[in-house]
Amino acid sequence: MITTLLIPDSGSITVEGLDIVKDYVKLRKILGYMPGRFSLYQDLTVEENLRFFAGIFKTTPEANYDLVKDIYSQIEPFKNRKAGKLSGGMKQKLALSCALIHKPEVLILDEPTTGVDAVSRIEFWEMLAKLRASGITIVVSTPYMDEASRCDRVALIQNGNIMEIATPEGIRNNYKRDLWAVKADDIYRLLIDLRQFKFTWTAFPFGENIHLSLRDESTKPSEIIGYLQSSGHQNIQISKIEPSVEDCFMELMKGVKSE
């Protein structure tokens, strides 16, 4: 809807003071859009795709090359390669270059790093940080909470409803429970047993740890350890930690399910 591709059933949306229905022609000129699925012409070369999208907005790659050069320069050696033959990371860079080539004021990115390797994900967010510094407003949807934590403002959404909207720091500060990282030799059985512990509120796997929150804040770590030892766990480690945005999301999800 923000990109004017869908008309809302009700309500209204404005972007840079423009209504998405009444002013869609003007709005499309100042928006850049990178869909979640690679949607460029796969039978055109890298350079042909860039020139095509620049031409739609009556500009040229040369006119706005300074804006995309840090991104495009990484794939320029392959400018004669067809887009369908590019790797996932290279397709991502080409799609971003095409979305930026007309110098938009607002850039909309729909899960831009899904299916991309870890190194390309990091590089992509470094590129976004440079674009943000140049004054472009960037709106990103992402399933990765570490990426959401890089943003200035985050909306946590489930089933189309905004559960919370704030800065990443604000979201973390709204987490009201103590949070514990628990570790033992058998991580899978540890998760099952912690979820059966009578004082457990939530228990979710995070890497090699289980992040645990409790119904009763007066529950002591020694009680948790005692319970786990009685269940046969070895090499138990427990430490109090600060919540991440993902911990906050899972806590909000718990509230939604409880309702």
C-alpha positions in Angstrom: 0.0 0.0 0.0 2.8 2.4 0.8 4.3 1.8 -2.7 0.8 2.5 -4.2 0.6 -1.1 -5.6 -2.4 -1.9 -3.4 -5.4 0.3 -2.5 -6.4 0.1 1.2 -9.8 -1.2 2.2 -10.1 1.6 4.7 -8.1 4.3 6.4 -5.5 6.5 4.7 -1.7 6.6 4.3 0.5 9.6 3.4 4.1 9.5 2.5 6.1 12.7 2.4 2.7 14.5 2.6 1.3 12.7 -0.4 -1.8 10.6 -0.3 -1.1 7.1 -1.7 -4.4 7.1 -3.7 -4.9 10.7 -4.8 -1.2 11.4 -5.4 0.1 8.1 -6.6 1.6 9.4 -9.8 3.7 12.0 -7.8 4.5 9.5 -5.1 5.9 6.9 -7.5 8.5 9.4 -8.7 10.0 9.8 -5.2 9.7 6.1 -4.1 12.3 3.4 -4.6 11.0 -0.2 -4.1 12.9 -3.5 -3.8 10.5 -6.4 -3.5 11.3 -9.5 -1.5 11.4 -11.6 -4.6 14.0 -10.8 -7.3 11.9 -9.1 -9.9 14.3 -7.7 -12.4 14.5 -8.9 -16.0 16.6 -12.1 -15.8 17.2 -12.2 -19.6 18.7 -8.7 -19.6 22.3 -8.0 -18.5 23.2 -6.2 -15.3 23.8 -2.9 -17.3 20.7 -3.3 -19.4 18.6 -3.7 -16.2 20.1 -0.6 -14.7 19.6 1.5 -17.9 16.0 0.2 -18.3 15.0 1.3 -14.8 16.8 4.6 -15.1 15.0 5.2 -18.4 11.6 4.7 -16.8 12.3 7.7 -14.6 13.7 9.7 -17.5 17.2 9.6 -16.1 20.5 7.7 -16.8 22.8 5.6 -14.7 25.5 8.3 -15.2 23.3 11.1 -13.8 22.9 9.5 -10.4 26.0 7.2 -10.4 27.4 8.8 -7.2 24.4 7.5 -5.3 24.8 3.8 -6.4 28.6 3.6 -7.1 29.5 2.0 -3.8 26.9 -0.7 -4.5 27.1 -1.0 -8.3 30.9 -0.9 -8.4 30.9 -4.4 -6.8 28.9 -5.9 -9.6 30.1 -3.6 -12.5 32.8 -6.1 -13.5 29.9 -8.4 -14.4 27.8 -5.8 -16.2 27.5 -7.9 -19.3 26.3 -11.0 -17.4 22.5 -11.7 -17.5 20.8 -11.0 -14.3 19.4 -14.6 -14.1 23.0 -15.9 -13.9 24.0 -13.8 -10.8 24.5 -15.1 -7.3 22.0 -14.2 -4.6 24.2 -11.5 -3.2 24.9 -10.0 -6.6 21.2 -10.0 -7.5 20.5 -8.2 -4.2 23.0 -5.4 -5.1 21.6 -5.1 -8.6 18.0 -4.8 -7.3 19.1 -2.1 -4.8 21.0 -0.2 -7.5 17.9 -0.3 -9.8 15.7 0.9 -6.9 18.0 3.8 -6.2 18.9 4.9 -9.8 16.3 7.7 -9.9 17.4 9.1 -6.6 14.3 8.4 -4.5 13.4 10.2 -1.3 12.0 7.1 0.3 13.3 3.6 -0.2 11.0 0.6 0.6 12.7 -2.8 1.1 10.7 -6.0 1.5 12.7 -8.6 3.4 15.8 -7.7 1.3 18.2 -10.2 2.9 16.0 -13.3 3.0 17.9 -16.2 1.5 21.1 -14.3 1.3 24.3 -15.6 3.0 25.5 -14.0 6.2 28.4 -12.0 4.7 26.1 -10.5 2.1 23.6 -9.6 4.8 26.3 -7.7 6.7 27.5 -5.9 3.6 23.9 -5.0 2.7 23.3 -3.3 6.0 26.5 -1.4 5.8 25.3 -0.1 2.4 22.0 0.9 4.0 23.8 2.8 6.7 25.6 4.9 4.1 22.3 5.6 2.2 20.7 6.6 5.5 23.5 9.1 6.1 22.9 10.6 2.7 19.4 11.6 3.8 17.2 8.8 2.2 14.4 7.5 4.4 14.5 3.7 4.5 11.6 1.5 5.4 12.5 -2.2 5.8 10.5 -5.3 6.6 12.6 -8.1 8.0 12.1 -11.4 9.9 15.6 -11.0 11.4 15.6 -9.2 14.8 19.3 -8.4 14.7 18.5 -6.4 11.6 15.5 -4.7 13.2 17.9 -3.7 16.0 19.9 -1.6 13.5 16.9 0.6 12.7 16.0 4.0 14.3 12.4 2.9 14.9 10.9 -0.6 15.0 7.3 -1.9 14.7 6.8 -5.4 15.9 4.0 -7.0 13.9 2.0 -10.2 14.2 -1.0 -11.2 12.1 -1.2 -7.7 10.7 -1.3 -6.0 14.1 1.4 -3.8 15.6 2.2 -5.1 19.0 4.7 -2.4 19.9 6.4 0.5 18.1 9.4 2.3 19.5 13.2 2.7 19.2 15.1 -0.6 19.7 16.3 0.7 23.1 12.7 1.7 24.0 11.5 -1.8 23.1 14.2 -3.4 25.3 13.5 -1.0 28.2 9.8 -2.1 28.1 10.8 -5.7 28.9 9.7 -6.0 32.6 11.0 -9.4 33.6 14.4 -10.7 34.6 15.9 -12.8 31.9 18.3 -15.7 32.3 20.6 -17.5 29.9 20.7 -21.2 30.8 23.1 -23.8 29.4 23.7 -27.5 29.9 25.1 -30.5 28.0 21.8 -31.6 26.4 20.3 -28.4 25.0 17.2 -30.1 23.6 16.3 -31.9 26.8 17.1 -28.7 28.7 14.5 -26.8 26.7 11.9 -29.4 27.4 12.6 -29.6 31.1 12.7 -25.8 31.5 9.3 -25.5 29.9 8.0 -28.0 32.4 9.5 -26.1 35.4 6.6 -24.8 37.4 8.0 -21.2 37.7 8.8 -20.8 34.0 7.0 -18.1 32.1 8.9 -18.5 28.7 11.8 -20.6 27.6 13.2 -20.2 24.1 16.4 -21.4 22.4 18.9 -18.8 21.5 22.1 -20.4 20.0 23.7 -22.6 22.7 21.6 -21.1 25.5 18.0 -21.2 26.6 16.6 -17.7 27.4 14.4 -18.2 30.5 11.9 -15.8 32.1 10.0 -16.7 35.3 6.5 -16.3 36.6 7.7 -15.4 40.0 10.6 -12.9 40.1 11.6 -14.1 43.6 12.7 -17.5 42.2 16.4 -17.8 42.8 19.0 -19.2 40.3 19.8 -22.0 42.9 16.2 -23.2 42.6 16.5 -23.5 38.8 19.8 -25.3 39.2 18.4 -27.6 41.8 15.5 -28.5 39.6 17.8 -29.2 36.6 20.2 -31.3 38.7 17.3 -33.4 39.9 16.3 -33.9 36.3 19.8 -35.2 35.5 21.4 -32.3 33.7 25.2 -31.8 33.7 27.4 -28.8 33.5 24.6 -26.3 34.2 25.4 -22.6 33.7 23.0 -19.8 34.4 23.5 -16.0 34.1 21.3 -13.0 34.1 21.3 -11.1 30.8 19.8 -8.0 29.1 16.9 -8.7 26.7 17.4 -8.4 22.9 14.6 -7.1 20.6 14.0 -10.7 19.7 13.4 -11.6 23.4 10.9 -8.7 23.6 9.1 -10.0 20.5 8.8 -13.5 22.0 7.5 -12.0 25.2 4.9 -10.0 23.3 3.9 -13.1 21.3 3.4 -14.9 24.7 1.0 -12.2 25.7 -0.9 -12.5 22.4 -1.3 -16.2 22.8 -2.3 -15.9 26.4 -5.2 -13.5 25.3 
